[in-house]
Amino acid sequence: MQIFEELKARGLLAQLTDEDEIRDLVNNGKATFYIGFDPTADSLHVGHFMALCLMKRLQLAGNKPIALVGGGTGMIGDPSGRTDMRSMMTNETIDANCEAFRRQMERFISFGDGDSDAIMVNNADWLRNMNFMEFMREVGVHFNVANMLRARAYENRMAREGGLTFFEMSYMLLQGYDFFRLYEDYGCNMQFGGDDQWSNMLAGTDLIRKKLSKDAYAMTITLLTKKDGTKMGKTSGGAVWLDPNKTSPFDFYQYWRNVDDADVLRCIRMLTFLPLEEIDKMDSWEGEQLNEAKEILATELTTLVHGEEEAKKAKEGAKSLFGGGASSGNIPTYEIKDEDLRDGRIDLITIIHASGLAGTRSDARRAIEQGGVSVDDEKVTDVKKTYDPAEFAGEGRIVKKGKKNFRRVKR
């Protein structure tokens, strides 16, 4: 099966500008394609995961990936799907985030000088020092405001108090210009992105056609959503990151191990590199077999992001914990720090928040009040509960929030 047909069979394809042309390009290794990443944090997250897997699949088929990091556009931020305006970052923060992205991408795609080797390009190279009047004459003249306002990218922002700023509205022009520059400078003939990026991507193909009388192509991939339609990649503690210092390999494994029954087979099909023939046999799985499917999903994805050894440790830690032993050193551990103490003691809210079981102290308080917290399998509902840190000496104690979120807490 060729790559285009495989992408379709895996349920990855959403919208395409020219299906026949795109099929020919990717199946014959003739696509030089780009996917954009806005450096809004110092790590990629689960929301980027499908894009990284797509880049890997297409590169393995002989196509050339361009990872475009938004050192320029990141100063504005994409308003697509947002109801608020992104906070502005310094150039130094943006540049550091871009470098962190490259290190993580190297686990998925191969960078180098070969025909199908990936390259990383930063749009700061042409955006940060751009002359505004020249940009308006060369680019702005090709954009119709009425058409722009009909784009889905701006729907949420237009509907909210404060509306859409010109600052944010310019994002479509900038992304269109990115595609134009990549076409001219690197022969980039295709853009891929999430389905919420369709309007921005069409801006690029239109600009190339108007300025160069050339054809370029765009394809969106299905967004990674749960059965209720909400995006995957969020927990009560925040985003699920690819950086092991922000989301441990164990927690990453557990996130996928705990996906809903209705989502697991779709995730296996869309995200793993298991052969389709093997996945097709799983379509009839139900009941206890779905738990096996979740283990397969969690193991495959943790291996992709963190390596085989970390995936093995995460799996062993989960089995130890759920098996009741809780003696494995592979369970995520939080060591109580001196700054966690107040008058020589530590309160339960601090334990839950500092260990990463909750994103905020308010979340930790609510979990305790709702009866969702236990220490060594003993439920604790007192939000004022404190401990002598000596109680966590030695092997420590297992603190649990909900049914599936654990930490070994030690002193």
JOJOUR-V189373 format. One record per residue. N is the residue number from 1. OMEGA is omega in degrees with one decimal (NA if undefined). NEAR is the number of other C-alpha atoms within 10 Angstrom. Layout:
n | omega | near
N | OMEGA | NEAR
N | OMEGA | NEAR
//
This chain:
n | omega | near
1 | 179.1 | 9
2 | -168.4 | 11
3 | -179.0 | 18
4 | 179.3 | 22
5 | 177.1 | 13
6 | 177.9 | 15
7 | 179.0 | 18
8 | -179.3 | 13
9 | 178.7 | 14
10 | 178.3 | 18
11 | -174.9 | 15
12 | -173.4 | 20
13 | 177.4 | 19
14 | -178.7 | 15
15 | -179.8 | 15
16 | 177.1 | 16
17 | -175.2 | 16
18 | -170.9 | 13
19 | -176.7 | 14
20 | -179.9 | 9
21 | 179.8 | 13
22 | 177.0 | 21
23 | -179.0 | 15
24 | -177.5 | 13
25 | -174.0 | 18
26 | 180.0 | 22
27 | -178.0 | 19
28 | 176.2 | 15
29 | -176.9 | 18
30 | -178.8 | 17
31 | 163.8 | 26
32 | -169.0 | 25
33 | 176.5 | 28
34 | 171.1 | 27
35 | -177.2 | 19
36 | 178.9 | 23
37 | 177.2 | 20
38 | -173.8 | 21
39 | -177.3 | 26
40 | 177.5 | 20
41 | -178.4 | 16
42 | 176.3 | 18
43 | 167.7 | 22
44 | -178.4 | 25
45 | -176.5 | 17
46 | 177.5 | 18
47 | 178.0 | 20
48 | -167.8 | 18
49 | -178.1 | 20
50 | 178.1 | 21
51 | 178.5 | 21
52 | 178.1 | 21
53 | 178.0 | 19
54 | 178.2 | 22
55 | 179.6 | 26
56 | -179.3 | 21
57 | -176.5 | 19
58 | 177.9 | 23
59 | 178.0 | 23
60 | 178.0 | 16
61 | 175.0 | 19
62 | 180.0 | 19
63 | -174.4 | 23
64 | 178.7 | 28
65 | 167.9 | 28
66 | 175.0 | 22
67 | -179.3 | 23
68 | 176.2 | 20
69 | -171.9 | 25
70 | 175.7 | 27
71 | 175.4 | 28
72 | -179.5 | 23
73 | 178.5 | 25
74 | 177.0 | 24
75 | 176.6 | 20
76 | -177.6 | 21
77 | -178.5 | 20
78 | 178.6 | 22
79 | -176.5 | 21
80 | 175.4 | 20
81 | -177.4 | 14
82 | 175.8 | 14
83 | 179.0 | 18
84 | 179.5 | 14
85 | -179.9 | 17
86 | 174.5 | 15
87 | -177.7 | 9
88 | -178.9 | 12
89 | 176.1 | 15
90 | 176.9 | 9
91 | -178.1 | 15
92 | 178.5 | 10
93 | 179.7 | 14
94 | -178.1 | 24
95 | 178.5 | 20
96 | 178.3 | 14
97 | 178.9 | 21
98 | 179.9 | 27
99 | 177.9 | 15
100 | 178.8 | 17
101 | -176.7 | 23
102 | -179.3 | 18
103 | 179.7 | 12
104 | 179.7 | 17
105 | -177.8 | 22
106 | 174.9 | 12
107 | -175.6 | 14
108 | -174.4 | 18
109 | -177.5 | 24
110 | 176.6 | 19
111 | 178.8 | 18
112 | -175.4 | 11
113 | -178.6 | 9
114 | -176.6 | 10
115 | -179.2 | 13
116 | 176.9 | 22
117 | -179.0 | 17
118 | 170.6 | 25
119 | 174.2 | 19
120 | -179.5 | 18
121 | -179.2 | 18
122 | -177.3 | 19
123 | 171.1 | 22
124 | -177.3 | 19
125 | -179.7 | 12
126 | -176.7 | 13
127 | -169.9 | 18
128 | -176.9 | 13
129 | -176.9 | 9
130 | 175.1 | 11
131 | -173.7 | 9
132 | -177.5 | 11
133 | 177.9 | 10
134 | 179.8 | 10
135 | 179.9 | 15
136 | 180.0 | 13
137 | -174.9 | 10
138 | -172.9 | 12
139 | -175.0 | 18
140 | -178.0 | 18
141 | -176.7 | 9
142 | -175.7 | 15
143 | 178.3 | 16
144 | -174.5 | 9
145 | -179.8 | 10
146 | 178.5 | 8
147 | -180.0 | 9
148 | -176.4 | 18
149 | 176.8 | 14
150 | -176.9 | 11
151 | 178.4 | 15
152 | -176.7 | 16
153 | -173.7 | 23
154 | -173.3 | 23
155 | -176.3 | 18
156 | -178.2 | 16
157 | 179.8 | 22
158 | -174.7 | 14
159 | -174.5 | 11
160 | 176.8 | 12
161 | -176.8 | 9
162 | 173.8 | 11
163 | -175.5 | 15
164 | 179.5 | 20
165 | 175.2 | 12
166 | 177.2 | 8
167 | -180.0 | 10
168 | -178.0 | 18
169 | -178.9 | 19
170 | -177.2 | 15
171 | -179.4 | 20
172 | 178.1 | 26
173 | -177.8 | 20
174 | 179.6 | 22
175 | 175.1 | 21
176 | 179.5 | 22
177 | 175.8 | 24
178 | -178.9 | 24
179 | 178.9 | 29
180 | -178.9 | 26
181 | 179.1 | 17
182 | 177.1 | 21
183 | -177.8 | 23
184 | -171.9 | 13
185 | -172.8 | 9
186 | -178.4 | 14
187 | -178.7 | 14
188 | -175.0 | 21
189 | -175.5 | 24
190 | 173.9 | 25
191 | 173.4 | 24
192 | 178.8 | 21
193 | 177.0 | 24
194 | -174.6 | 22
195 | 177.7 | 17
196 | -178.9 | 16
197 | -171.2 | 20
198 | -177.6 | 22
199 | 178.8 | 19
200 | -178.9 | 22
201 | 176.8 | 26
202 | 177.1 | 21
203 | 179.5 | 22
204 | 179.8 | 27
205 | 178.8 | 24
206 | -178.6 | 21
207 | 178.4 | 23
208 | 179.7 | 23
209 | -177.0 | 14
210 | -175.3 | 13
211 | -172.9 | 12
212 | -175.0 | 12
213 | 178.7 | 10
214 | 178.8 | 13
215 | 171.0 | 15
216 | -167.6 | 25
217 | -179.7 | 24
218 | 176.6 | 22
219 | 176.0 | 22
220 | 177.2 | 21
221 | -177.9 | 23
222 | 177.0 | 16
223 | 180.0 | 20
224 | -176.1 | 24
225 | 173.9 | 14
226 | -177.9 | 17
227 | 179.6 | 12
228 | 177.0 | 7
229 | 179.0 | 9
230 | -178.3 | 11
231 | 173.6 | 13
232 | 173.6 | 17
233 | 178.8 | 20
234 | 173.1 | 15
235 | 177.5 | 12
236 | 179.2 | 14
237 | 179.2 | 16
238 | -176.9 | 14
239 | 173.3 | 17
240 | -172.5 | 22
241 | 175.3 | 24
242 | 176.5 | 24
243 | -177.7 | 20
244 | 177.4 | 16
245 | 179.2 | 9
246 | 171.8 | 16
247 | -175.3 | 18
248 | 175.4 | 21
249 | 177.7 | 28
250 | -179.4 | 24
251 | 176.3 | 25
252 | 177.5 | 26
253 | -177.5 | 28
254 | 178.5 | 22
255 | -178.4 | 19
256 | 177.9 | 22
257 | -174.7 | 22
258 | 177.2 | 14
259 | -179.1 | 18
260 | 177.6 | 13
261 | -176.0 | 15
262 | -174.7 | 12
263 | -166.9 | 16
264 | -177.0 | 23
265 | 176.7 | 22
266 | 178.2 | 17
267 | 178.2 | 21
268 | -177.9 | 22
269 | -172.9 | 23
270 | -168.8 | 21
271 | -177.1 | 21
272 | 177.2 | 21
273 | 175.0 | 15
274 | 179.1 | 14
275 | -179.4 | 10
276 | 179.6 | 16
277 | 178.6 | 8
278 | -179.5 | 10
279 | 180.0 | 18
280 | 179.3 | 12
281 | -179.3 | 9
282 | -174.4 | 16
283 | -178.9 | 12
284 | -178.1 | 10
285 | 175.8 | 14
286 | 178.2 | 13
287 | -176.8 | 8
288 | 178.5 | 8
289 | 178.8 | 12
290 | 174.9 | 19
291 | 175.5 | 17
292 | 178.6 | 14
293 | 179.3 | 20
294 | 176.4 | 25
295 | 178.0 | 18
296 | 179.3 | 18
297 | -177.2 | 24
298 | -179.1 | 27
299 | -178.8 | 24
300 | -176.0 | 21
301 | 177.0 | 22
302 | 176.1 | 26
303 | 178.8 | 17
304 | -172.9 | 16
305 | -170.7 | 20
306 | 179.6 | 19
307 | -174.3 | 15
308 | -177.4 | 15
309 | 179.3 | 11
310 | 177.4 | 20
311 | 179.0 | 23
312 | 178.6 | 18
313 | -179.4 | 18
314 | -179.4 | 26
315 | 178.9 | 23
316 | 178.6 | 17
317 | 179.4 | 21
318 | -179.5 | 24
319 | 178.8 | 15
320 | -176.8 | 17
321 | -177.6 | 18
322 | 176.9 | 11
323 | 175.1 | 9
324 | -177.9 | 10
325 | 178.9 | 10
326 | -178.7 | 19
327 | -175.6 | 13
328 | 176.0 | 16
329 | -178.6 | 14
330 | 176.4 | 20
331 | 179.7 | 25
332 | -174.3 | 19
333 | 172.1 | 17
334 | 178.3 | 17
335 | -178.4 | 17
336 | -179.1 | 19
337 | 179.7 | 12
338 | -178.1 | 12
339 | 176.0 | 8
340 | -171.9 | 15
341 | 172.2 | 17
342 | -177.0 | 10
343 | 175.3 | 6
344 | -179.4 | 11
345 | 178.0 | 14
346 | -179.4 | 20
347 | -175.2 | 17
348 | 178.4 | 23
349 | 178.7 | 24
350 | 178.8 | 19
351 | -176.2 | 24
352 | -178.6 | 27
353 | -175.4 | 18
354 | -178.3 | 19
355 | 178.7 | 20
356 | 178.0 | 22
357 | 176.9 | 24
358 | -177.3 | 24
359 | -180.0 | 17
360 | 176.3 | 17
361 | 177.6 | 15
362 | 177.2 | 11
363 | 179.6 | 17
364 | 179.4 | 26
365 | -179.2 | 21
366 | -179.9 | 16
367 | 178.5 | 21
368 | -178.2 | 23
369 | -177.6 | 14
370 | 175.7 | 11
371 | -176.3 | 14
372 | -177.1 | 16
373 | 175.4 | 27
374 | 175.3 | 18
375 | -173.1 | 17
376 | 175.7 | 13
377 | 175.7 | 12
378 | -177.2 | 11
379 | 178.7 | 15
380 | -178.7 | 17
381 | -179.7 | 18
382 | -177.5 | 14
383 | 178.9 | 15
384 | -176.8 | 10
385 | 176.4 | 12
386 | -178.4 | 16
387 | 166.4 | 14
388 | -178.2 | 14
389 | 178.3 | 20
390 | 178.8 | 11
391 | -178.6 | 12
392 | -179.7 | 17
393 | 177.8 | 14
394 | -178.6 | 9
395 | -179.5 | 14
396 | -179.6 | 19
397 | -179.6 | 19
398 | 177.8 | 22
399 | -175.7 | 22
400 | 172.5 | 21
401 | -173.1 | 21
402 | -176.7 | 14
403 | -166.9 | 9
404 | -178.8 | 14
405 | -171.5 | 17
406 | 166.6 | 26
407 | 164.5 | 23
408 | -179.3 | 24
409 | -175.8 | 23
410 | 174.6 | 19
411 | NA | 17
//
